[in-house]
Amino acid sequence: MLRSLHMKLVMILVLLIMSLMMVVGAFLVNSVTVFYLEDFYTQIAEVFQSRSLYEDLTAVTEESSSESAQRMAQVLDAYAGKLGVDGRNRKLYILDSSGTCLIRPEGDTAPLEYTRNLTFALTEGMKTMQVGDESSVAENYMDVAIPIQRGDNRFVIYILDNKAASNHLTNQMFVLIMEALVFGLVISVLLSFLLSRTIATPIRRLTEGAMRVARGDFSNKIEVSSRDEIGVLTDTFNDMAGQLQDTIRQVENERNKLDTLFLHMTDGVVAFSREGLVIHSNPAAARMLAAHIGAETTYGDLFEGQPELAQVMEAPDHLEGELQVGESYLQLLMAPFDRGQAVGGVLVVIHDVTQQRKNEEMRREFVANVSHELRTPLTNIRSYAETLSENAGRIPADTEKKFLGVILNESDRMTHIVQDLLTLSRFDSGRDDLKMSRFSFKTAVEDLYHAVYMEAKRHNHTLKLELEPDLPDLVADRERILQVMMNIASNAIKYTPDGGHITISAGRCEDRVWMVVDDDGIGIPNQDRGRIFERFYRVDKARSRQSGGTGLGLSIAREIVDRHQGVLVLQEKEGPGLAVRLELKIEGPANG
């Protein structure tokens, strides 16, 4: 209850009013007491400074001490009103030099108390005729002792006041102060409640608004009910909440973007804490590492044999590593984050370089194959040319003609290799545009059949042509498609032992046309089928070179078919041999 600002303000104001009234009351009571004390001595001093009174009190007579005291009492009775002596609250005593009380108020039988002023007047004051007039505000009486020399006798006129009038006024004033205090407290409580509510209500609204903002609710703005400092604070809080909402929305958007990127990025990412436990990981990392990554997975579980976690944490920039998982090669980039913070750790980015390795291997193999393919005919040409040059005029004409024939054949072979390489180069660079036109697919297949018929007969092959009726016209690059068809048919004739059977069939399937070249030749082993369309790849290299192959024909065929958005595959078949299927869109590729 007392912890609320409302009650604290009420209590502060109540205590302030009470303290103020108490201070004022104490000041007033003290002032009244001091006033009565000063008034008492002023009144006595004014009376006794009267010359006539002094002469009457000090007149020289032949009276006894007791008679002199009576005479002095009579004189003082005449001044009783001025002295305020009433016999009840303010009393008059006359004592002789020995301290014997000669005159006292009527009915007063109590022994006289020798106060400080009275004692002083009877001792030191009697010698020097000094008045004893020192009284304290704290004492409950006021008195004055005045030494008098009357003839040979000395007396002390002692006036004692019990402060009845002062106390009565003080009590009345105390009652008045208490009444004012009660009234002031009632008013202060009411005003403090009003004031505290005026201050506390906006603060309570600010508190409720801050709690809503802390819970993430930015929908309600706090009403600004005044233009004072609290109103300005409320308005500023509303602006701050709006800015905070916009900032959180922007941060949320950025986080969603990063989460989406993190989730769908092709590279794997795994973050580890200082203790080596996984903090974050994306699906690509689990897929590339072929492992389940959970909260209990550690750095050592995933990257055994790589740089230690502590070593990565101390690295100035980043460390690199390489990991092989199955047939995949992974490049690891390991870097610390928040190095100086207690929540830091290590971030590992995983990049699959398997294809790069394969491309590098293919590049090396390509260069080696090209070098080998060109070196063989060059060697043959040089050998025969040197023989002709060294034996000019001594070689028989038929031998010389035979040697020149070999040189021409090897030159043609080199020309084919270079042309095939230039064709692939144009495909790779995108400079070889297709010359699209509409032509008869049936006629193209028939032309293929007639073109290879004589070659098949030379090998004693049985060549058959099977066409479905009503084959449609085709939109494609006719020369390139015929090149593909010729390559497939030539390979079938070349790699089928003499006396084999080759069937060329064609037809239509929905929006495509197809052609299959089926033979019963040597075929292709299953382990080589996946690489048959790679450049320079040959199943039997010795036999391929013997037959004049370069290993580029099917690569070029695949490139041409892919540009036509078609399909060139090895078709499953029963028995020995090979079946190659070509499919093309009737209306040509979509990008035309």
NUMAR-716067 format. One record per residue (C-alpha): residue in three letters; x, y, z. Coordinates in pm, whole numbers, plus 50000, padded with zeros to 5 digits. Example, Ala and Ser with C-alpha at 12.3 -4.5 7.8 and 13.67 -1.06 7.14 Angstrom:
# residues 2
ala512304955050780
ser513674989450714
# end
This chain:
# residues 592
met500005000050000
leu502715024750106
arg504835015149805
ser502515032849565
leu503435067849455
his499915079249540
met500205070349910
lys503765082949928
leu502695117149807
val499785117550056
met502065107750345
ile504685133450241
leu502135161550232
val500555150850563
leu503945149050733
leu504835182750583
ile501685199050723
met502175182951064
ser505825193351079
leu504945228550976
met502165231651235
met504385217251507
val507165241651427
val504735270751417
gly503095259151740
ala506405255551920
phe507485289251793
leu504235305651910
val504305289052252
asn507905299052305
ser507155334252185
val504255337752430
thr506385325352720
val509245348652629
phe506775377352590
tyr505295371752938
leu508735368553089
glu509975400752933
asp506715418353015
phe507015407253378
tyr510475422153423
thr509585453153225
gln506535459053443
ile508475454553769
ala511345476553646
glu508985504853547
val507275504753887
phe510445503754094
gln512045530453881
ser509445554654016
arg511245580054234
ser508345584854469
leu508085547654534
tyr511755544854590
glu511765573754839
asp508815559255028
leu510515525355050
thr513885539255159
ala512645566455404
val514735567555729
thr512615560656041
glu513125549256397
glu510975518856342
ser511805483056414
ser512525458856139
ser509005444256155
glu507405478656151
ser509545489355857
ala508405458255668
gln504785467155745
arg505335502655627
met506935490255306
ala504045466155248
gln501575494655279
val503525514855025
leu503615485654786
asp499915479454826
ala499385512654655
tyr501295499154355
ala499815464354360
gly497825470854043
lys500835483253855
leu502885454053982
gly500165429053899
val500285414954251
asp496985397454328
gly498045374354613
arg497105342954415
asn499125340854095
arg501605368754164
lys502635372354527
leu504665397954722
tyr507095388654999
ile509335410455215
leu512285394355389
asp514935408355619
ser518625404555562
ser518675371755748
gly516145356855506
thr513245357155750
cys509935362755570
leu508305392955738
ile505475399555493
arg503645373455288
pro500225371955119
glu497265365655340
gly496525328655378
asp499895318155240
thr501365294155493
ala503595273755267
pro507305277255331
leu508965300755088
glu511295283854840
tyr514595301054808
thr515025304654436
arg518165315154257
asn517135351754240
leu516115352454609
thr519325335854721
phe521345360154512
ala519545390454659
leu520075378055019
thr523755372054962
glu525595390754692
gly522765414654610
met522475426054970
lys526055437954960
thr525985454854621
met522255462654614
gln521875443354284
val518485429954180
gly518055392554120
asp516095391453795
glu517285361153601
ser514555336453506
ser514465309053240
val511715302152991
ala511845265553092
glu511025273053459
asn507415272253573
tyr507635305453756
met508895341153723
asp510455360254017
val512445390754104
ala514285399154426
ile514995436154496
pro517335446054784
ile516145477754976
gln518135498555228
arg515785514855478
gly517765532255743
asp520045507355910
asn517895478355801
arg518095459755476
phe515215441255319
val514475420955007
ile511245426954821
tyr510495393954649
ile507775390954383
leu506885355554267
asp504615347753966
asn503495311753897
lys502905318653521
ala499235310053551
ala498225336353293
ser501025325753057
asn500175289253096
his496495296153039
leu497225315152721
thr499665288252612
asn497035261452667
gln494485281252472
met496975286352196
phe497865249052199
val494185240152165
leu493885265051881
ile496985250751714
met495645215051750
glu492345225351601
ala494135242651316
leu496325211751278
val493325188751252
phe491635211851007
gly494855215850812
leu495355178250807
val491885172750668
ile492475198650399
ser495995185850329
val494765149950297
leu492085160550051
leu494455182549855
ser497225156349865
phe494845129849734
leu493865153249453
leu497455163349384
ser498825128049404
arg496075115349176
thr496895142948930
ile500545132048931
ala500135094648983
thr497405088248723
pro499535098248421
ile502455078948570
arg500195048548616
arg499135051548253
leu502785053748153
thr503525022848360
glu500675003348201
gly501815014947857
ala505405004447932
met504154970148044
arg502184966347720
val505234976247518
ala507324951347717
arg504824924347617
gly505134934947253
asp501784953147228
phe502264986047042
ser498634990346936
asn497435014547208
lys498815049447255
ile498665066547595
glu496295096147607
val498045129347668
ser495825147347921
ser498075177047999
arg500835197747845
asp503085198448152
glu506285178248198
ile504335145748245
gly502345153247930
val505565159147738
leu506945126647884
thr503785108047775
asp503985122447426
thr507675113247407
phe506865078047527
asn504275074147251
asp506835085346993
met509415061747140
ala506935032647129
gly506165040546765
gln509835042246675
leu510465010046868
gln507604992846682
asp509025003846346
thr512504992846448
ile511274958946569
arg509274954746247
gln512374962546041
val514494939146253
glu511824912046218
asn511774916645841
glu515534914645824
arg515524884146048
asn512894867345828
lys515034874845524
leu518094860645695
asp516134830245817
thr514844823845464
leu518324828345321
phe519824806745594
leu517204779745537
his517424778245159
met521054787045089
thr522984760244904
asp526024762945130
gly525854746345469
val526194767445783
val526724754746138
ala527274777246442
phe528854763646760
ser529024778047112
arg532264781847306
glu531574747547456
gly531384732247109
leu527614725747103
val525514733646797
ile523614766746821
his522234769046466
ser522394748546150
asn520594748245817
pro519254718245622
ala522034721445364
ala524644714045633
ala522904681945744
arg522474671145383
met526074678245287
leu527524662145601
ala525074632745572
ala524504635045948
his521754644046190
ile522534677446357
gly520814682946691
ala521264703547006
glu523604677247154
thr525794674746844
thr529324687446905
tyr532024702446689
gly534114670846719
asp531224648846605
leu530934667146272
phe534494678346201
glu536784652146341
gly540324656446213
gln539824693546141
pro541364722846340
glu540374722046707
leu537614745346830
ala540044764247059
gln542424768646766
val539654783946555
met538644806946845
glu542194820346861
ala542534824746483
pro543054861146377
asp540794857646073
his539584823245965
leu540864788245903
glu540214765645606
gly539734728345596
glu538584701045364
leu536374671245437
gln535334642045222
val531904627245285
gly531234597345062
glu531964608744707
ser531544645644795
tyr534374669844866
leu533524697645112
gln535474729845168
leu535254743145525
leu535644779645625
met535844782646005
ala535784816846176
pro535144829046534
phe532334853446613
asp531884876546915
arg535414867847017
gly535454890747321
gln531974881447446
ala530944853247677
val528374841647421
gly530854838847134
gly531594807946932
val532624794646592
leu530814796646258
val531534769945995
val530514775545632
ile530454743845419
his530884746545043
asp530474716444814
val533414716344573
thr532684681944429
gln531634695944092
gln534664718544085
arg536854688344150
lys535084669443872
asn535404699143637
glu539074702043720
glu539534665043660
met537594667543335
arg539714697343229
arg542924678143294
glu541524647643118
phe540294669642830
val543724685242782
ala545374651242802
asn542924636242553
val543244665042308
ser547014662942333
his546944625542279
glu544424627141993
leu546424653641811
arg549814638041887
thr548934604641727
pro548074617941378
leu550884643541395
thr553334615841475
asn552044594941186
ile552154624340947
arg555704633241055
ser556894597341027
tyr555514591840677
ala556584626540564
glu560154620840691
thr560264587040516
leu559134602940190
ser561614631540234
glu564594609540316
asn563864584740035
ala562744608339765
gly563084592139422
arg563814557739565
ile560344548039684
pro558094529139443
ala555154549039314
asp552514526739474
thr554264528639814
glu554594566139784
lys550914568539695
lys550064546839994
phe552144568840227
leu550484600440095
gly547094584240152
val547994578240517
ile549084614640553
leu545794626540402
asn543734603740629
glu545584615740939
ser545114651840828
asp541374645740787
arg541334630241130
met543014660941280
thr540584683141090
his537604664141239
ile539064667241588
val539634704641548
gln536154709741400
asp534574690341685
leu536524711141939
leu535474743441766
thr531854731741768
leu531964724542143
ser533714757742201
arg530964776342016
phe528334757342219
asp530104765942546
ser530384802742455
gly526804804642323
arg527914818341986
asp526554789341780
asp522954799641710
leu520464774541581
lys518984780141232
met515384770241297
ser513114759341010
arg510194736040951
phe511014704040765
ser509694668740722
phe510844646141001
lys509924615540791
thr512094627340504
ala514994634240742
val514854598640880
glu514624584240529
asp517634605240420
leu519554591540719
tyr518664556040619
his519874561040264
ala523034578840381
val524224549940600
tyr522864521540389
met526004516140184
glu528244517940494
ala526054491640666
lys526274469140356
arg530074471040360
his529934455540709
asn527294430340600
his524784445640844
thr521054441340802
leu519644476940811
lys515884481240860
leu513704512540860
glu510394512941054
leu508284544941036
glu504894552341186
pro502404567440940
asp501684604740924
leu504874617441086
pro504544655541131
asp506844682641016
leu509424693641273
val510714728341373
ala514454725341435
asp517904731741291
arg517814705341015
glu521584703140964
arg522274699241335
ile519554673041383
leu520834653341084
gln524314655541242
val522924639941561
met521084612741370
met524154604841160
asn526324602441472
ile523944577641638
ala523584556241326
ser527314557141248
asn528164545541600
ala525694516841567
ile527324505741240
lys530864511141370
tyr530474492641703
thr528384463541574
pro530424433641457
asp530084425541087
gly526874407740999
gly524844425141271
his521324438641269
ile520444475741297
thr516924489941308
ile516064526741260
ser512524534141383
ala510634567041422
gly507224578641541
arg505204604541733
cys504314606942106
glu501944635642193
asp503804668142116
arg507114651042036
val508634629841765
trp511124602441838
met513754581341667
val515424549641802
val518544533241657
asp518674497441787
asp521574473741723
asp522834440141848
gly526434451041874
ile528914451742163
gly526734475342371
ile527904495642671
pro528534481643022
asn526274494643296
gln529134511743480
asp529904532743170
arg526374542843073
gly526354573543298
arg529454588243133
ile528864579442769
phe527944615642682
glu531054630642847
arg533664646242623
phe536464623042509
tyr534974594342710
arg535254560942535
val534394526742670
asp537144508542479
lys539764534642400
ala541974512142189
arg539084499641974
ser537614534941948
arg540854549341816
gln541234519941582
ser537824528441440
gly538744565041415
gly536644578341702
thr537564609241904
gly535074605942192
leu533424639242104
gly530564627941880
leu528014619542150
ser529034650442352
ile528264672342052
ala525024653341990
arg523914658642350
glu524734696042328
ile522654699642007
val519684680442154
asp519814700242480
arg519684732642280
his516554719542113
gln515144711042460
gly514964675042350
val516044641842502
leu518924618942403
val519174587742621
leu520194551342619
gln517004530842611
glu516654498742807
lys516384467742588
glu516514430142607
gly519414411042460
pro522794423442338
gly523504456542173
leu522424492142237
ala519304513342174
val519694551242156
arg516494571942170
leu516144607542039
glu513094629042123
leu512374664041987
lys509534688742032
ile507434691641718
glu507114729641751
gly510734734241849
pro512234747742175
ala510084771242385
asn512494800642345
gly512424793641968
# end
